Amino acid sequence: MKLHLQFRKTILTLFGIFFSIGLFAQGNGKITGTVSDKKTGETLIGVTVKIKGTAKGLATDVDGKYALTGLSSGKLTLVFQYIGYTGKEISEVEVNAARNTVLNVVLEEASSQNLTEVVIKGSFKKESVNALYAQQKNSAVISDGISSELIKRSPDKNTSDVLRRVSGATIQDNKFVVIRGLSDRYNSAMLDGGTLPSTEPNRKAFSFDIVPSSLVENLIINKTATPDLPADFTGGAIQIQTKDIPEQNFFNFSVGAGYNSASTFKNFRSGTRNASDYFGFDNGKKQLPANFPTSSQIINGLSPEQNVKALRSLPTDWNIYSRSALPIQNYQFTLGRVKELKNSGRLGAIVSLTYRNSQTINQDVIRDYYDYDYRDDVYKFSTNIGALANFAYTYGKSKITFKNIYNRIYDDQFLSRTGSNQNTQSDVKFYAFDLLQKSLFKSTLEGNHQIGERNAKLNWSLSYSNILNDQPDQRKVSYTRLFADANNPDVGYSANVSTLGKENTRLFSKLNEDSYAAAVNYSLPVEMFSQKATFKAGLASQYRDRSFDVRFLGLLLRNDDTDIRERPLNQLFGRDLLDANIYKLDEIPNFQDSYTGNSLTNAGYLMLDNKIGDKARLVWGARVEQFNLDLQAKQASLSKVKQNYIDVLPSANFTYSLTDKINLRASYYRTLARPEFRELSISSYYDYELLAFQQGNPDLKRTSIDNADIRFELYPSAGQIVSVSGFYKKFKNAIETLNSDATSTRTITYFNSDKATVFGVEVELRKSLDFIAENDFLKSTTAYANVSLVKSKVSNPSGSGLNLKDTNRPMVGQAPYVINAGLQHSFLDDKLNFNALYNKVGRRLAIAAGVVYPAVWEAPRDVIDLQLSMKVIKNKGEVKFNAGDILNQRNTLYYDQNGNKKYDGSPADDTLSSYRAGRNFSVAFSYTF
C-alpha cells in the first residue's frame, strides 16, 4: 500500500513538471528524423544536418536523431554530411506549421577512391523509402519487428494488438505469447532495455496490453540470440521500446466501449461490489485485520471469546448479487511535450493514463471427465489501470532517460457450479468467490554517451521493479446430496462445514517481489583485417527478492447439525451462529506453503560485429551468466532449495547479402530456461476450476538449449518481405508440466524431461498486391502471412520409478503449426484503413500424462478479427471499429481418450474445460490536440 501511495504522489509531481513543460509549446514547423548507416543499420552520432542556402543546422544526437525547429511552411532542401561517408542532399522536404515532418536518412560509407567530396541527391519520398528498407535488411540477427511509422498506420490500440502483426507471434488472453509454436515458458519480454517481470503468480507471462501502441517507438522479436541479450529464451525475446522525446507537443485522448455477445447486458452474478472496485482497489474489508490470531494461536486453540471475536472480524457477506453486465469501457489520456534547448539540447516528456473495465461471463463451462459431470457459470469483474511517465534530456553527445510504468489489475471472480460426482455418488452445488489484485511497477534510469574521437559508445542503466499479487479471502463452499436422496423432499443439499481441506478453505495470500537491476555496455569501432568492425562488451546484474505468505482458514461446526448445514449460502455463516459460538475457527498448518526466495544473476559478455568483404557480416561472441538462488519454506525443518551455477553461452550470426534485396542468414546460439520461484516451491494450491492441486518441484534443474537457424530473405520493396526459415532446437532437462497422480490424487506439477528436440520451418510473406495489376486499389492492399510448421519429440525421465502413460510425446506447450494471416487496405490517402486478421494455433499438449490420468490437450480454434479505422476532423481524430473472435469457437482442454488427435466431446473424449468466450465488438474515438 505504501508503494501505491508513493506512486500516486510521484505521478502528481510528474504531472506538475509535465504541465510546466507545456509552456514550451511552439507553433512553428519542424523536421525530425534519424540518420543511420546503410549497411549496418547503426545510428550515426554527430552527422551535420543543414538547410541548404542558410546557416541553420545542427548535429545528430547520441541516438542519431535530429530536430530542426522554428521553420516556416514551404519546401526545403536538407544536406547531410559525415566524415568518411558520402553526403546526401534531400529535396522536396515539405514543412507544415500544423504538423511535424519526419525524414529518416541512410548514409553510405565513402569509397576509398573518392578523394573529393561527393554528394548524392535525392527526394524526400525516395529517401523515406530507403530508410525503412535499410532498417529491415540490416538486422544483425534473425528478427521480426514493427516500427512506430507502421504502428501509426494501423488501428492497434496497445502492444498486445501490435504483437499480433509481428511474424511468428501469437498472443493469447493479451498476455501469453506463443513464438514459433513455443509457449510463454520459453519466451521473454523486455521493456526499455530491462526484463519485464511476470505478472502471473504461477507462470511466466506478461500483460502486453499495458503499453498504448501510440507510445511504442519500436517492437522487435529476436528469434536468435546475441551475447548482449539475456539468455533465458529460446522461442523469442520481445523487445519493446517506448518513446521518450515526442516529435512535437501533443495531447491525445481516447474513449471506447465494447460489447461481448456472451456477457454484455446479461445477468451478472457476483459477491459484494464497492465503488473502489471500479478504480482497481479493494476497500480493504476483505483483508485479514491486523490483530487477527496467528496460525499458532489458532492451531493451539482459542478461547470462546477469542473465537467469536475472530469470526466476527472476517467478511460475513455471503450474498450473491445480480445486476446487468455493463459494456466494456476504455479510456486513455496521453500528453507529450518537447522543448528545444540551447546548443541542440532537447528536453522531452510523455505521460499517459489508461483505464479499462470489463464484466465478462463464461456461461455453461463444461467439465465432464472421469467421475465429474459439472457445468460452471463464471463471472469476472475486471478493472485495469495503467500509467506511463517517460522523461528524457539530450545534450551534446549524451542522453539521459527516466522511464516509469505502473499497471494494476483487479479481477473479482464468482463461480457457480452444478453437476454430479460419481465417486461420492452425489449431486453437487459449489460456489467460489475469488478476488485477485495484481500490480506491476517498473522504473528505469538510463544514459547513452559518445566517448572520445573514435565514436565509442557507453550505455548504462539502473532499474527497479515491484510485483504484487494479493488474494484476500478466496471463499469456497460445496454443497452435496446423495443420489439416493434425489427424490426425497425431506433431504436437501448439505454444506461441507464439518471437515477442513484446501478445497473448501478461505484462502488469504500475498506475493511481493522486488527486483533491482544494473547494466553497462561499451562499444568501440575498430579495424580488423582491413575491414571496419565493432567491439562490444558489457556487464549486467539482477537481484530478485520474493516473499509469499498464505493462510488456509475455515469455519467448522463444533457439533454436526443437519439443519445448519442445509441453510442457504447467505445464511450458512449467519451472525446468529457466530455469536452463539456454533462455529470453530480452524486453520490448515501452512508453514511449508509460505516461502521466501531470492536470486542473483550476474552476466558479462564480449562480442564482435565483423564485416567480411562487401557482402558478408558476422556477429559473434559469448555471454557468461552466473546464477544463484535460495528458496526457504517457512517450515524450518524443510531443506532450503539452492541453485548455483555458471553457464558459458556462445553465439554466432552470419549474414550474406546475395543482392541488394536478398539476404542469407545462418546462426548458432545456446540459451537457458530457469525454473521460477513458484515452480521450485513445494507450496500446494487447489485450483477449483481445474479440480486439481498445483505444486512445485524443488528438484527442478535449469534447461539448456542448443539452437541453430537458417533463413532466406527477399525484400521486394520497402515494407515488404518474403522469407523462409528453418530452425532446430535441442533441449536438455526441459521444464514441463505433468499430471502427477501416482497416489490417485491429481496434482499438476513440474518436472525435467530427459531430452527434447524441436525442429521446424517458418514462411513469411508481406507483399502489396500491385503485382496482380498496377492500379491504386491493389497498390494500397497488403497481404501478409506467417506459417510455422514444427515437430517436437520428448523422452520422459528415466529412472523415476513411475510407469508414465506416455514414453515419447510432443513437448508441452509446443504447437505443431501456427498460422497468422491478414489483409490490410488503405483508402482515401490513408484516411480509411481496413484489416482482416486470421490466427490458428495447432493442437498442443497442455499437461503431460501421469500414471493414471492421460495427457491434457488444448484443441485448436480459428480466430478472425476485423478492424476498421477512419480519420476525421482534419486527421486529428480517429474512429476505430473492431470485431474480435467473430467465429466464437470453443476454448477447450480435453483428454483424448479415443486417440484420434481431435476433440470429439463426450463420450468419446473427456472434457476438462470447454466454453465460448463470446464475440467482441468495440468502437473507440481518439483525438489529438
N, C-alpha and C positions, 0 to 999 in steps of 0.2 A: 504493500500500500504506500509506503514511503517513497518507493521508486516512482509510482504513478503520480503522487502529489508533486514530487520533484520535477517530473517530466512536464506536468501541466504548467508549472511556474516557468520552466525553461522555454516552453513554446510561447507563452505570453511575452516573455522577454525578447525572444527572437522576432515575434511579430512587431514589437515596438521598434527594434532595429530595422526590421524589414520595411515598415512603412516610412521610416525616416529615409531609407534608401529610395523610396518612391519619389522623393523630391528631385531625384536625378533625371526624371523623365525628360526626354528630348524629342522634339517633333521633326527633326531633320532626317534626311535619308542616310542609309547605312549599307555598307558592303562588308560581309564577313565570310570567312571560309578557312580551309585547312590546306596547307601545302605539304605534299608527300613525295617520296622517291618512287619513280615509275616502276622500278624492278623489285624493290623490297617492300614497298608499302609503308616504310618508316616515315614518320612525320619529320619535317626539316625545321630546325631551330635557326632563327636569325636570317631568314630569307628576306631580302629587301623588296617591299611592295610599294610601288609608286603609281600615282595618277599621271599619265603621260601629259606633258605640256605644263605641269605645275610642279611646285616644290613640295607638295603634300605627299607624305609617305611615312612608312614605319617598318619595323621588322617583326617577323612571326615570333610568337612566344614559345615557351617550353613545350607546349603541345602542338607546335606547328601552326597555330591559329593566328589570325589577324582580324582587325576590325577597323575599317575606315569610316569615320563618322562625320557628321556635320556637312553632308553633301547635298547639293541642290538636285532637283529632279532633272532627268535627262540621260543621255547615253555617254559613257566614258570608256576610255581605253586604259587598262592596267598593265604595268610592266613588272615582271617577277625576275629577280636576279639573285644568284647564289654562287659562291666561289666553287669552282670545279663542276658546275652544272651549266647546261645550255639554257639561256634565258628564254622567257616567253612574254609575248605581247598579246593580250586578250582584248579584243574589241567588242563592241555592241553590248557592253555591260550596262543594263538599264537600271537607273536609280529612281525609286519612287518614295516620296516623303511619307507615304502611308504604310510602308512595309519594309522589311529587311531583305536585301538581295544576297543570296548565298552563292558564292563561287568557290568551289574546291578545285585545286590545281595540282597537276603532277609535273615534276621536273625530271629530266633525264641527265645522267652524268655525261659531261662533255668528252668527246673523243680526244685522245692524246695528240692526234694530228691537228686539231683545231687550235692554232696558236693565236688566232684573232677571235674577238668576241662574236658569238653567233646568237641571234635571237630568232626563235620560231614564232610565227604569227598564227593566231587562231581566233575563233569566235567564241562568245560566251556559251552558246548552246553546245558546240562541239567539245569544249573543254569540260563542261559539266558531265558529259557522257564519258569522256576519257577518265575522269577522276573515279567515277563509280566502277568503271571497267577494271582499272588498276587495283582498286580495293578488293574486288572479287578474286582476282587472279593471283595476288601476291601473298596470300597467307602462307606462313611457314609450315603449317600443319594441315591435316585433313580436318576441315571445319565447315560449318554452315552457319549463316547468320543473316541478320536483317538490320539495316541502318535506320536512323531517325527519319531520313528522307522517305524511305519506303513505308515506314510506320505512319507518317503524315498522310499518305495517300490511301491508307486502309481505314476501315471503320472500327478497328480494335480499340477497346477502352482500357485494357490493362495488360500486364505482362503475360498473364495466362493465355489471353487471346492471341497475342503476338507469337508465342511459342508454337501455337498450332500451325503456323505458317512456315516454320523452320523445318528444313528437310530432316526426316528421320525421327522427329519428336512427336510424342502424343501426350497430352495432359488429361488425366482423369481426376474428376472431382476438384478441379482447379489447383491441385497440389501434388498429385502423384505423377511423376514423369516417367515415361517409357521411351528409351532411346535404343534404336536398333533391336527392339524387342526385349531389351533387358529392363527389369523393373527398377524402382527407386532405390532398392538396396545397393545397386552398383552404379549409381549416378550421383553427382554432387552439384551444388549450386554455389555461385559466388556473387556477391553484391558489392560493387565498388571496390573490387580487389580483395575482399575478405570473405571467408567461408560463411555462408548463410546458415545459421543454426536450424535444426529441425524443429518444426512447430508441433510435431506429434510426439506424445509420450512413449508410444510403443513401436514406432517405426521411423525410418529415415524419410522424411517428407517435408516439403516446403510450400508455403502459401504463396503461389506465384501471382495471385490477384491483388497483392498489397501495393504494387507499384503501378500508378497510372501510366498508360502507354505514352502519353504526351511528354513524360519526363524521362523516357528511356533514350539515351544517347546512341547506344547500340547494344545488340544482343547476339552473342556468338555461342555456338555449341562446339567445343573442341572434342573431336572423336578420336584423336590421337594425343599423346602426351609429349610435352617438352619439359626439360628439367625445372623451369621456373613455375610450373603448375603443381599444386598439391597432388599427392599420389593416390588419394583414396577415391578413384573412379576407374571404370573400365568401359561403360557404355558411352558416357559423355560427361563433360564438365560444362555446365551452363554458366556463362559469364554475363552478368547484367551490369551495365554501366549507366548510371543516372546522370542527368545534366546538372551542371553547377552554375555556369555563367550563361544566362539566356542570350539569344541573339539580339533581342530587343525587349523593352519593357512590355509587360502584358498583365492582364487579369482575365482569368478564364473560370467560368462556372458551368457545371453540367447537372442537369436534373433528369432522372429516368424513372420509369415504372415498368414492372413486368407482370405477366400473367402466366401461371402454371396451370395446365389443364387438369392436373390431379389434385390441386390444392386450393388455388385462389377462389375465394368466396364459398368454399366448402366448410362444413362443420369442423372446427379446430378444437381439439381437447387438450388440456394441459393442467398443470398444477397452478398454484397461485402466481399471479402476474403483477409486477410492480413497475412504476414509471421508469425507474432507473434501469430496468432491463433493456429498454429501447435505446439506452446510451451505452450499453455494453458492460454495465457494472451491476452486480448484485447489491441489494441494500444492506447486506451484512447479517440478515436474520437467519440465513441458512448455515452460518458458521457456528462451530462449537464455541461457547462462551469461554472467556479467559480462565474462569475459576472452575471449569468442568473437571470432574475427577480424573485422575491419571489412570493409565492402564493398570498399574499395580494396585491402586486403591480399589478399582472395580473387581479385579480378579480375587483380591483378598477379602472382598465383601464390604458392602456399605451398610450403614445403619439405616433403619426405616426412614428417618428424617432426611438423611443424605440421599437416599434412593429417590424419594419423592421430589426433592429439590432438583436433582439432576434430570429426572424425567420431564419435569415442567420446563426446564431450560432448553430442551430440544424443540425444533419446529414441530407444531402439532396440527397444522392444516393439511388434512389428507383428502380434501375435496377435489373432485375432478370438474373443472370449469369448461364450459363450452362457449365458443364465440365464432364468428366468421373469420376465416383466414384472410388477411389483408393482402393487397398486391405487393410485389417486391418493390422496394424503394432504393434508389441510388442517388447520392449527392456527392459532388466533387467541386472543390474550390481551389484554384491554383493561382499564385501570384509570383511574378518574376520581375526582377529589377536589375539593371546593369548601369554602372557609371564608368565612363572613360576618364582615367586619371592622367596626370602629367607623366611624361616620359613613357608613354604607351602602356601604362599600368591600367588594370581593369579590376573593378570590384563588382561582384555579382551575387545574387541570392535568389533562391526558389523555395517557396513554401507551399505545401499542398495539404489539404484536409479531405478525407474521404469518409463516406458513411454508406452502409448498406444494411437493410433489414429484410429478412425473408421468413415466411411461415409456410413450411412445406409438410406435405402429408404423403406417406407411403402406405397406401391402403391395401389390405389383404396380402401381406407378405407371406408367401408360402414357405413353411418349414416342415417338410414331410419326408422323414428318413428314419429308418430303423424303428424304434419304439415311439417316435414322436409324430404327431399329426397336428400341427399348430397353424393358426392364422394370426398374424400380428398386424396391428394398426400402429404406425409410428408417426408421431407428430413432433416436429422440430421447429422451435423458435430461435432464430439466429440473428445476432447483431454483429456487424464487423465495422470497427472504426480504425482509421489509419491517419498518420501524419508523417510528412516528409519535410525536412528543413535542410537545405544544402546551401553552403556559403563558400565562396572562392575569391581569391585575391591573386592576381598575377602582377609581377613586377620584374622588369629586366628579363632575365632568362630563368625565372623561378615562378612557381605556382604553389599556393597553399590552399587546400580544400578542407572543409569541415562538413561532413555529411552525416545526417541523422535520420533514422526511420523508426517509427513505432506502429505496431499493429496489435489490435486486441479483438479476440473472437469470443463471443458469448453464445454458447449453444445450450439451450434448455430443451431437453427431450422428454416426452412422455410416451410410454409403450403400453398398449393393452393387448393381451394375448388370450385367445380361447382355443380349445382343442382337447386332445386326449393323449395319455401316456400309457402305452400298453404294458410297460414294465411295472408300473404301480397299479395298473388296472383301474385308472381313474380319469375323470374329466378334469380339466384344469382351467382356472382363470388366474392370470398372472398380471401384475401391474408393476411398472418401474418408473420412478421419477429421477431424472438424471441431468444434473447441471454440470457443465464443464466450461471453465473460463481459462482461456489461453492468451498469453501476451508475449510479444517479442519487441525488444528494444535493441537497436544497434547504432553505435556512434563510431565514426572513423575520422581520424585526422591524418592527412596525407600531404606529402611535399614532393615536388618534382623540380630538379635543378640541373642546369647545364654547368659543367665544371671545366675550366681550363680552355686552352686553344684547340684541343683535339676533339671537341664536341662530345666529351664524356658526359654521361647522364647518371644522376643519383636520384633514386626514388626511395622514400621511407614512409612507413605508416604505423599508426598506433590505433587499436580499436578495442572497444568494449561492447559486449552484448549480454543481454539478460533474457532468459526464458522462464515463464511462469505458467504452470498448469495447476489449476485449483479446482478440485472436485468436492464441493461441500454437500454432504448429506445425499448421496445416491441411495434412494429408498426402493426396496424390492419386497413385494408381498405376494405369496402364492396361496390360492385357494384350491382345494381339491374335493372331489366327490366320487366315491367308488362307483364303478359301472353297475354294480348290483343294486345301488340305491337310486339309479337314474329315474325310476318311475315311482319312487316313494315321496309323496308330498311332504312328509314329516322330516325329511333329511335334506338339508341344504348344503351349500359349499362351505367347507371349513378351512379357516386360515391356519397356516403353519406358524404358530407362535409358541410352540412347545419345545422345539429344538433350534439350535443356532448353527448355521453354516454360512459360508461365504455367498451361497445362492440367495439368502434372504436377510442379509445384514443391512445396516445403514452404514455406508462407507464414507469416510472423510479422508481425503488425501490431498497432499500438496507437494508439488515438484518445483524446485527452484534451481536454476543453473546460471552461474556467472562465468563468462568467458573473456579472457584477456589475450590479445594477440599483438605481435610486433613483427615488422619485416623491414629489410633494407635490401635494395637491388642496385647494382652498379653495372653500367655497360660502357664499353670503350671501343671506338672504331680502331682497327688495327689493319696491318697489311700482312698477308700470308701467301707465299708462293706467287708473288707479284699480283695478287688479287685483293680487293678490299674485303674485309671481314669484320665481324663484331664479336667481341668477347663480352660475356655477361656472367656475373656471379652474384650470389645473394644468400642471405640468412633469414630464417623465419622461426618464430616460436609462438605456440598457443598453449594456454593453460585453461582447463575447464574444471569447475568446482560445482558438484551437484549434491543436493540433498533431497531425499524423498521420504516423506512421513505419511503413514497410513494407519487408520484405525477402523476396525470392524466391530460395530456396536449392534446390539439387538435388545428388544423388549420381549421377555419370556413370561408366560403365565406362571405364577407360583403354584397354582393348583389348576389342573385341567378342567375347563368349563366349556361344554359344547355350545351353550347359548352365547357366550362371549366370542368364541371362535367363528360362529356363524353370523356375527354382526357385519353389516356392510362396511366397506373400506373407510368411509368418513366417520364411522363410529367405533371402529375396531380399537383405536387407541384414544378413546374419549377422555375428557378431563375428569369425569367421574371415576373412571377406572384408575387413572394415575393418582388422584388424590386419595383413593382408598388403598393404595399400595398393592393393587392386584398384580401389577407387573413388576418384574425384577429387571434392573438394568444389568446386562451381561456384555462380555467382550471376548472375542477370539484373541488369544495371545498372538501378537503380530510382530514380535521382535526380529523375526527373520525376513519379514516383508518390507520393513523400513530399512533404508541404507543411505550411506554417504559414499561419494566417489569423486575422484579427481584424476585428471590425466594431463600429461605434459608431452607435447610434440615439438621437437627441435629439428630443424631441417637446414640443409645447406646445399648449394648446387653450383656447378660450373658448366657453362655451355658456350659453344662457338657457332656462329652463323657464317658459313663459308660460301663464297661464290666459287664455282668450278667452271672456268671458261665463261662464255657469254650466255649459256643456256641452262646451266645446272646450279643447284643450290643445295647445301647440306647443313641442316641444323642438328647438332649432336651434343651430347654431354651426359652428365649423370647427376642424380639427386640422391642425397643421403638423408634418411629420416630416422630419428631415434624417438621411440615411443615408450612412455612409462605410464602405467595405470595402476591405481589402488582402489579397490571397492570393498567396503566393510559393511556387513549387515549389523543392525543394532543389537543382535543377539551375540554377545561377546564370545560364546563358545564356538561359533561358526568361523571357519578359516577365512582369512582375507583373500580376496581374488587379486592376484598380482600379475601384471604382464610387463615385460621389459625386453625390448629387442631393437636391433638396428637393421635397417634394410638399405641396400645399395640398389638404385633403380636407374638403369641406363636407358637411353632413348636415342633414336636417330630418325630424322625425317628428311627424305631426299625428294627433290623436285626437279624435273627436267622439262623445259619448255620446247616442245617439238616445233611449234609455231607461235606467233603472237596470240593465237586463240586456243591453243591446246597445251595442256599440262599432263605429264605423267608423274604420279607420286607413289612412293613406297615408304613404309615406316615400320619400325620395331620399337616396342617400349614395354616396360614392366610396371605394373601398378598393384595397388593393395585394396583390400576391403577389411576394415577393422570392425569387430563387434562393438555395438553401442552398450552404454551402461545397463540399460534395461535388459538387453539380451544376455548379459553376464550375471544379473542378479537372480537369486532363487525366489524372489518375491512372486507370489501367486495371486492372480487376479481372475475373478469369474466374469466372463463375458456372457451376459444374459441373452444377447442376440445370437451368438454362435453356439450357445448352450455348451460351453467348454471353458476349462481353465486355461489361462495363459501364464507361462512361466519361463524364466531364463535358464541358461546353462552356464555355470561358472567355468566349465572346461573348454569353452569355445576357443579356437585358435583364429588368428588372422588368416585372411585369404590372400594368396599370392597369384597374380595373373600375368602370364606372358601373352603379348598381343602382337599381331602382325597385320598390316593393311596394305592394299594396293588400290590405286584409283586412276581412272582416265577422266579428264575434264575437258569439255569443249564449251567455249564461250562464244556463241554466235554473234552476240552484241551485248551492250551494257544491260545489266539486269536480267540476262537470260543465261541458262546453263543446261548442259546435257552431261551427265556423269554416270559412270559405272564403277562401283567399288566392290572389292572382295575383302573379307576380314576373317581372322582366325584367332580364337582366344582359348588358352589352356589354363584352367583353374586348379589350384591345389588348395585343399581344405575350404571349398566353397561353403559359405554360411547359408543354410536353408531352413525353412520351417517344416515341422514334422508333426503328424498325429501320434503323440506318444501315448500308447494305450495298452501297454503290456499288462497292466493291472486292471484292465477293462474300464478304467476311468479316463475319459478323453481329456488330454491336456495338449494344447498346442505349444510346442517348444522349439528350440533351435538346435541344430547340430551341424557338424562338418562332414560333408561327403568326401570320400577318398580322392576322387578326381572327377573333373568335368571338362568337356570340350564344347566349344560353340564356334560354328563357322557359318558364313552366310554371304549373300550378295545383296547389294543395295543399288537401286537405279533411281536416278533423279532427273526430272525434266522440268524446266521452266522456260516457256517459249511463247512469244506472241504468235498469233495465228495469221499474220500477214503473209506467211509463205504459201497459204492456200490461194489467196488472191490479194492483190495490192489495192486495198481500199481502207478508208479511215476506220470503219467498224472493226475489221479484223486486226488492224494495227493497234487498236485500243483494247483488244481482248487477249488475255494471257491465260494459258493453261499451265497448270503445274501438278506434278505427281511425284510421289516418292513411295517406292515399294521395297520392303526389306523381306528377304526370304532367308530364314535362319533354321539351322539344325543344331540341336544340342543333345548331348549324351552324358549321363551321370552314373557313376558307380557308388552305391551306398557303402557306408563304412563297414569294413570287415572286422571281425573280432569283437563286435559289440555285444554278442550273446543274444541278440534279438533276431527272430525269424521274420524280417520285414516282408510285407506282401510283394513289393517290387524290388527286384535286384538291380535292374537297369531301367532308366526312365529319363524323360526330359528334365532340364534344370527348372527348379522352382522359380516362377515369375518370368520365364523365357517364352515369348510368343513365337510360334513358327513362322508367322508373317505379320507384317504391319503395312497397312495401306493408307496413305494420305493423298488426297487428290482435291483439286479445286479449279474453279474457273472464275476469273476476275475480268470485269469490263468497266471501262470508264467512259462516261457520256459527257457531252457539253463541256469540253475542255476541263475535265476532272471535277466538274461540279456535282456529278452524279456517279456513284460507284456501286457496283453490284458484285457480290461474292457468293459463290456456292462452294461449300466445303464438304468433303466426304472422308470418313475415317472408319477403319475397321482393324481391330487387333485380334489375331487368331486365338483359338482355344489354347489356354495355358494353364499350367499346373499352379494351383494356389497354395496347397499344403500337401507335402509328400505323405504317402501311405505309411501306416503303422503296422502293428501286428494284427489288430482286429479291424480297425476302420481303414477302408481303402483311401486312395488319393482324392483330394478335393480339386475339382476343375472349375475354371471360370469360362463360361460359354461366350463365344464371340457375338458381337452385335454390330449392326450397321448404324452409323450415326451420320446424319445430314444436317448441316447448319446453313442457313441463308442469312445474308446481311445486305442491307441497302442503306446507303448514306447519301445525303443531299445537302450541299452547301447553300446557305440562304443569307439574306441580309448583307449583300456585297461581300460574300465569302467570309464574313466574320462569325456567322452562325452555322451550325450544322445539326441536322436531324438524322438520327440513326434508327433504323428498324432492324430487329434481329428475330429470327425464328430458330430456336435451338432444339436439337434432337427431335426433329419433326416426325420421325418414324416411331419413336417411343417404344422401342423394343425392350424386352425384359432384361434386367440385370440379374444374372443367375450364377450361383455357385452350386455344384452338384457332385454326387458320387456317380461315376459312370459304371453302373452295375452290369449293364449288358455288354460293355466293352466295345461299342461301335463308334467311339470317338465323336459322339454328338449327343446333345441333350434331348431326351425323349419324354421327360416328365414321368409322373407316376403311372403305372407301377414299374415301368422298365428301368427308370433311374430314380435315385433318391435325391430329394431337393433339400440342400442345406439352407438356401435363401433364394427367393425369386420374387421380383416386384417390378412394376413400371413406375418410373420417376415422374412421368408426365412430360408433355411438350411445353417449351418455354417460348413466350412471345414478349418482346420488350420494345419500348420506344424511349429515346433519350434526346434531349436538346442541349446543346452546348453553345456558348457564345464567348468570344474573345474580345476584350476591350484593348 
